[in-house]
């Protein structure tokens, strides 16, 4: 019995050390992958996780026959967005020789969505999704206006839809400092 008890103790110690080793390797891997994706100036202390904010331009609730304005909806925005300050503009449709469908349109409606200059955007979602008059890249899309420092969602006739995207802000710290009293 003495031999069996010591064998189980050795096995338990090996399991604990194996688990500790695996946890150490896992955290080492996470920190290496996390840090290696950043520039050399950025350290774990300055690393920020992404936070996503939804932005929608509502272009379907208006009763007008022609599409002249959409309304910005920014639910749960960290900095509240006043829709009255985000007015759409009518602008010339850029000519793209590879895009034969856009040749039919001379203008588009472009709406600012209030993402900060360093933010990135995710995918675009249209609603209703089964609208055959709306084709991504042809009758609706997104672009960044370098001069204005904002992202825009755009659409052109005959597309009439609500467009939703998400702004990515890198502002959640990896480590939150403890408050000492």
C-alpha positions in Angstrom: 0.0 0.0 0.0 2.9 2.3 0.7 4.1 1.9 -2.8 0.7 2.6 -4.3 0.2 5.8 -2.3 3.6 7.1 -3.4 2.9 6.2 -7.0 -0.4 8.1 -7.0 1.4 11.1 -5.4 4.0 11.1 -8.1 1.3 10.8 -10.8 -0.6 13.7 -9.2 2.5 15.8 -9.2 3.2 15.0 -12.8 -0.3 15.9 -13.8 -0.1 19.2 -11.9 3.3 20.1 -13.5 2.0 19.0 -16.9 -1.1 21.3 -16.5 1.1 24.2 -15.3 3.4 23.7 -18.3 0.5 23.6 -20.7 -1.0 26.7 -19.1 2.4 28.5 -19.3 2.8 27.5 -22.9 -0.7 28.7 -23.7 -0.2 32.1 -22.1 3.2 32.4 -23.7 1.7 31.7 -27.1 -1.2 34.2 -26.5 1.2 36.9 -25.5 3.6 36.2 -28.4 0.9 36.1 -31.0 -0.8 39.2 -29.5 2.5 41.2 -29.3 3.9 40.0 -32.6 0.9 41.4 -34.4 1.7 44.9 -33.1 4.5 47.3 -34.1 7.6 47.2 -32.0 6.6 50.4 -30.2 3.4 48.9 -28.9 3.8 46.8 -25.7 1.3 44.8 -23.7 0.7 47.8 -21.6 -0.4 49.9 -24.6 -2.2 47.1 -26.4 -5.9 47.8 -27.0 -8.7 45.3 -27.8 -11.2 46.3 -30.5 -14.6 47.6 -29.6 -17.4 47.6 -32.2 -20.1 50.3 -32.7 -23.0 49.8 -35.0 -23.9 52.5 -37.6 -27.0 52.4 -39.8 -28.2 54.8 -42.4 -32.0 54.5 -42.6 -33.1 55.3 -46.1 -36.4 53.4 -46.2 -38.7 55.2 -43.7 -39.0 58.3 -45.8 -42.1 58.6 -48.0 -40.4 60.6 -50.7 -40.4 59.2 -54.2 -36.8 60.2 -54.8 -34.0 59.3 -52.4 -32.6 62.6 -51.1 -31.8 62.0 -47.5 -31.2 59.1 -45.0 -31.0 59.2 -41.2 -28.0 58.1 -39.2 -28.7 55.6 -36.3 -25.8 55.0 -34.0 -27.1 52.7 -31.2 -24.9 52.3 -28.1 -22.3 54.8 -29.4 -19.7 55.7 -26.8 -19.9 59.3 -28.0 -23.6 60.1 -28.9 -24.2 61.0 -32.5 -26.8 63.6 -33.3 -28.4 62.5 -36.6 -29.1 66.2 -37.5 -25.3 66.8 -37.8 -24.8 63.9 -40.2 -26.4 65.0 -43.5 -26.1 63.0 -46.7 -24.8 64.7 -49.8 -25.4 64.1 -53.5 -22.1 63.6 -55.3 -20.9 62.4 -58.7 -20.6 58.7 -59.1 -16.9 57.8 -59.6 -16.2 56.2 -63.0 -14.8 52.7 -62.8 -13.9 51.1 -66.1 -14.2 47.6 -64.6 -17.6 48.2 -63.2 -20.1 48.3 -66.1 -23.1 48.7 -63.8 -21.9 52.0 -62.3 -21.7 53.5 -65.8 -25.5 53.8 -65.7 -25.4 56.2 -62.7 -24.2 59.8 -62.7 -24.7 60.5 -58.9 -24.9 58.8 -55.6 -26.1 59.7 -52.1 -23.2 59.6 -49.6 -23.9 59.6 -45.9 -21.3 60.2 -43.2 -21.5 57.7 -40.3 -19.4 59.3 -37.6 -16.5 56.9 -37.2 -13.3 58.5 -35.9 -10.5 58.9 -38.5 -8.5 55.9 -37.1 -11.5 53.6 -37.0 -11.9 50.7 -39.4 -15.2 49.3 -40.8 -16.5 45.8 -41.0 -18.9 44.3 -43.5 -21.9 46.0 -44.9 -25.4 44.6 -44.4 -28.4 45.8 -46.3 -32.0 45.6 -45.2 -34.2 44.3 -46.6 -31.7 41.6 -47.6 -33.7 40.2 -50.5 -33.8 43.5 -52.4 -32.6 42.6 -55.9 -32.2 46.3 -56.8 -29.3 46.7 -54.3 -26.0 45.1 -55.3 -22.9 45.7 -53.2 -20.2 47.7 -55.0 -22.6 48.5 -57.8 -25.5 50.3 -56.2 -24.3 50.6 -52.6 -21.0 50.6 -50.7 -18.6 52.3 -48.3 -15.6 54.6 -48.7 -13.4 56.8 -46.6 -13.2 60.5 -47.4 -9.6 61.4 -46.6 -10.3 65.1 -46.8 -13.3 65.0 -44.5 -11.7 62.3 -42.2 -14.9 60.2 -42.0 -16.4 57.1 -43.4 -19.3 57.3 -45.8 -22.0 54.7 -46.8 -23.4 55.4 -50.3 -26.2 54.2 -52.5 -27.6 55.1 -55.8 -31.0 54.6 -57.6 -32.7 52.2 -57.9 -31.4 50.8 -54.5 -33.4 51.9 -51.5 -32.3 50.1 -48.3 -31.0 50.6 -44.8 -27.3 50.0 -44.7 -25.5 48.8 -41.5 -21.8 48.5 -40.7 -19.7 48.4 -37.6 -16.9 50.9 -36.7 -13.9 49.2 -35.0 -12.2 51.3 -32.3 -9.1 50.0 -30.6 -9.7 51.5 -27.1 -10.2 48.7 -24.6 -6.9 48.2 -22.6 -5.6 44.7 -22.2 -4.8 45.4 -18.6 -7.0 47.6 -16.4 -5.0 49.1 -13.6 -6.2 48.4 -10.1 -7.4 51.4 -8.1 -5.7 51.7 -4.8 -7.3 53.4 -1.8 
